[in-house]
C-alpha cells in the first residue's frame, strides 16, 4: 500500500502531445472564424468614415450654395479631352479648395492666394496645398509609400527644396460622362473595341466646369451624383495628355508646366483638375488592365484613372460611395449598369431611375 501511494504521488500532471495539438487546432479554427469578422468590422468602420467624409462635403456644398446662390465649379466639364481651351476653368481653381471654408478648414482657405496656381513657383500656396485634409482621404485606400502626400515632385522646386509632396485626395466631382446612353460599344473610330464611350452624347454632371444653380438640376438633387470616390490616384496613373491649363494670374502662361507634356496632377486636392469624367463601370470590373482605350496617348491603358478610363473607384468590397446632390450618400455596387450610372451622373437627362437600380 505504501509503495502504491508513492507511485501515484510521483506521477506527472500535464498535457499529452495529442491534447496539446487538439487545443492548438481549436485555437486555429477560432482564429480562422473570427479573423474575417474582425476584418469585416474594420472595413465597416472605414466605410462609415468614408461616408462621413462625403457628408461633410455635401454640407459644405450646400453652405457654399447658400452663400453664393450656386454650387461651385468642379474645375472641368464635358470638353476637357486633349488640348483644351483657355476658358475650361472658371478661374483656375478646383472644387476642393473652394469648399474648405465650409469644412472647418477656414485657416487653410484663408492662407491660399487664388490668383496664383496651387503650385506656383513663388511657393505662395505650397504650405496650404501640402496640408493633409483628412476629410479628403478614404481610410480604405491603399497606396504605395506615404498614404497622405504625393511623392516629391522632381519638377517642382518647392517640393524638391522641402522634401514634401502635395496632399492627396480620394474623391472628385463626377463632372461629366461619355457613357453611351444605350450602353453600346464600338462607337469610336479611333478604338472600335472600346466599350461605352460616345463623345457625341458627352454630357455634364451636376458639378461642371462652371457654376451650377439648383434650377439646372432638373433630374433632382437626390437623383444626381455630385461627388464620388476615385481613390488611390497618384503619379502612377498619370496620362500623357498635353492639356493646356492656363494660369489665372498669367493668362498666356500654361499652368502645371513643371512636368513633361504638362501632365495632370488630379490626385492632389489643390489641383484644379481634380474632377473626372466617368467613362466606365464602378471599380473598373468590366475591363482588364491591358485593354486598349479610346485615347491615343502614349501607353494607353484601361487601368483605373489612367488616361481615358476615369471611373468611380474605391477599395471597399463590392462598390464605392457617392455623394448625391441633396447631401445623402449612396453605395454604388460594382454591378451597377453603365447606362444607369450615366443617368445618375447627368444633371438633366430626364430619366426615371429607381433606387434599387444601383
N, C-alpha and C positions, 0 to 999 in steps of 0.2 A: 504493500500500500504506500509506503513511504517513497519507494523508488518511482511508482506511478505518478504520484503528486509532483515529484521533482521533474519528471519528464514532461508533464503537462505544463508546468510553470515555465519551463525552458523553451517552449515553442515561440517562434517569432510571429508577431501580428503584423499584417501588411497586405498589399495587393499582389495578386499574381500578374504575370505579364499579360495574360488574356484579359483579365479585368481592366488593366490599365489601357489596353488597346481599345476595349469596348467604350471606356469613358472618353478617350480621345476621339473615337469615331462619332460618338453622340455630340460632343462639342463641335466637331467639324460640321455635322449636319445642321446644328442650331445656327452656326455662323452662316452657313450657306443659305439658310432660310431667312435669317434676319438681315443680311447684308443688302439684298435688293430692296427690302423695305426701308432701310436706313437711307440708301441712295435715292429712293423714290421720294422720301420725306425731304431730303436735302434739295432735290430738284424742284419739288413743290414750293419750297420756301424761296428758292431762286426765281422761279417763275412768278411767284406772288410779288417779289421785289421788282421784277421787270414790269409787271402790271402797274405797280405803284409809280414807277418812273414815268410810264406813259400817261398815267392820270395826272401827274404833276404837269406834264407838257400840255395836256388838254386844258387844265385850269389856266395855265399861262397863256395859251392861245386865246381863250375866251376873255381873259383880263385884257389882253392886247386889243382884242376886237372892241371891248367896251371903251377903251381909252382912245382908240383911233378910228372906230367906225368901220373897220375891215380886218380881215385876217392878214398876217404878214406875208410878203413874198417868200417863196421857197428857195429862190436862187436860180431855178431853171424851170423850163416848161417843155412843151412838145416840139421844140425846134432846136434842141441842144446838140444834135449829132454833127460831128465834123467841125470844120472851121465855122464858128458861129458869128452872128452879127454883134456889133459892139453894144447893142441895147438889150442883150439877153438878160443881164442882171439889172434889176431896177436901180441899184446904186452900189453894186459890188459887195453886198452884204448878204449872207445866207440866213437861213431860218433860225438856227440855234442861238447865234449872238443876239438876235432881236428879242428873244423871249427871256433872256437871262434875268432882266429886271423884275420879271414876274415869277421867278423861281427861287427867290431868296438868294440870288446871286447879283444883287444890285451893285455891290462893290466892284465885281469883275466887269459888269456892264459899264459902270461909270469910268472905269480906267481905260476903256477902249476908245481909240480915235477912229471913228467910222469913215473919216475922209481918207484914211490910209488903208492899204491892204493889211490883212492879218499878219502876213509875213514880210511886211515892208522892210527894206534894207536898213532903215533907221532904228529898227527894234522897238518902235513905239508901242506895238501891240504884242510883243513877244511874251511878256510876263502873263498877260491875260490869256493869250492863246495857248500857253503851256499849262494853264491851270486845270487840274483834273476836276471835272464836274461829274459827281457820282451818278446823278440822275440821267446822264447821257450814256451810261455804261450798263449793259446787261450782265448780271453776275454769272450767267451760264456760259458766257462767251469764252472760247479757248483761243489763245494767241500764243505765238512763239515770242519769247523774250518778255519785255515789260508789258503787263496787261493794261496799263493805264496811258502810256505815252508811246508815240511813234519812235522809231529808231532815229538816231542823229541824222539829220538831213545833210548829205555831202554837198548839196548845192546851196545851203543856207548858212550864211556867215555867222548869224547869232546862234544857231543850233550847234555849229561847229565850235564856236568860242566857249559856249557854256556847257556843252556836253548834254544838253537837254533836248528832247524831242517834243513835238507838238502833241497836245492831248487828243485822245481818241473819242469817237462817238460810235454807238452801235445802232442808232436809229436814223431815220431820214424821212422827209416828206415824200410821199408817192406822187410826184408832181405830174406824171403822165403815164400813159400806157399805149403801146403799139400792138397789143394782142389783137388778133383778128376778131371782129365781132362774132363770127361764126366758128371760131376755133380752127379754121382751115390752115393747111400747111402749104409750103412750096410756092409762096407768092412773090418771092424776091428773086429777080433775075440774077443778082449777084451771088445768091446762095439758095438754089432751089430746094435744098433738103432741110432748110431751117424751118422749124415749126413756128406757128403763131404770129410772127411779126408781119404787120401790114402798115406800111408808112402812110398809105392813103387815108387811113382811118385813125391816125395817131391823134390822141385826144388828151386834153389837160385833165389833171386831177384837181382835188379841192384846193390844195396849196400849190400855186404855179409860179411862173416867172415874175408876175406882178401881183399886186394885192387882190384879194377876193372878198367881195361883200356877201353876206349871208344870202341875200336875194338871188345871187347867181347859182347857189347850190340847190337847184330845183329838184334833185333826187332826194333831198332831205339830209340834214347833217347826221342823223342816226343811221343812214344807209350808205354813207360815203367815208372812205378811209382818209384820214388826214396825215398821220404818221405811222410808220410800221417799222418793225425790226429789219435791219440789214446788217447783221452782226458779223464781227470778225474781219472787217475790211482793213487792209493795211497795204503797204507798198508792194507786196507780192501780187496784188490784184490790179495793179496799175496798168491801164491800157496805153497803147502808143498813140492815142488820139492827139492831134495838134489842135487843141481847142483854144481859141484866142479870147481869153478872159481879160477884158480891158479894165484898167485901174480906174477907180472912181476919182482919184486925185489927179491922175495924169491920163486923160482920155486917149492919148495917142501912144501910150505905153502898154504893152501886154502885161497882164498880171501873171504870177506864178512862173516867172522866167528863169528861175533857178535850175529847174530840171530840164533834161534833154527833151526836145519836142513839146515843151510846155505841158508835161504830164499833169493830170488832175490829181488832187490830193483829197478826195472825197471822204476819206476815213477820219479826217480831222474836223472837230466840231466847229472850228472857226473858219474853215474854208467855205467860200460861197457856193461851191459845187456839191454841197452835202446832200441835196435831194437826189432822187433817182427815178428813172423811167422803169416801169415794170414790163418785162418782155417775156416772162416765163412763169413756170409753176412755183408755188411756195416751196422753199427749201430745195429747189432745183432737182427734184426727184425724176424728172422726165428725160434728162439727157445725160450721157456720160461726159466726163470732164474733157474728153478728147474730141467731142463733136464740133463740127465747123459752125461758125456763126455767120450772120449776115454781114458783119463788118469785114473790111479788107485791111485792117490794121496789121502790123507785124504780129506774128504768132497768135492768130485768133483762137479763142477757146470759149467754151460754154461753161467753164467753171464759175462758181459764184462770184458775181461782181466783176468779172474780167471783161472789159470792153462791152460788148453788146448784151451780155447776159445778166442784166440787172434784174434781180427779183427779190421778193420778200424772203428773208433768210434768217434763221435763228438756230441756236444749238439746243433748243427744247425738243424733247422727243415728240414727234407727231405733228409739229406745226410751229407757228410763230404768232406773237402778239401783235395786234394792230389797234391803234387809237382811232376811233371814229370821230366824226366832226362834232358830235354832241358831247364829247368828253368821256364816253364809255369806252371800254377796252374789250375787244373780242379776240378769241383764239382761233386763228385760221388753220385748218387742218392741211396737212400735206396733200391730201386727196382733193382739195378744192378744185373744181373745174376751172380751166383758164378763162372761159367765157364769163363765168360768174365772177371771177377775180377782176376781170375788166370792168364788169358792171358796178362793182362796189368801189372802184377807183375813180371812175369818171364822175364829174360833178353834175352833169345834166344830160345823162343818157336816156332818161325816161323809162328805164326798165323797172320791173317789179321783182324783187329778189327776196325770197323767204329766208329767215334766219337759219333754218336747217340746211340751206344750200352750201354753207361753209362752216 
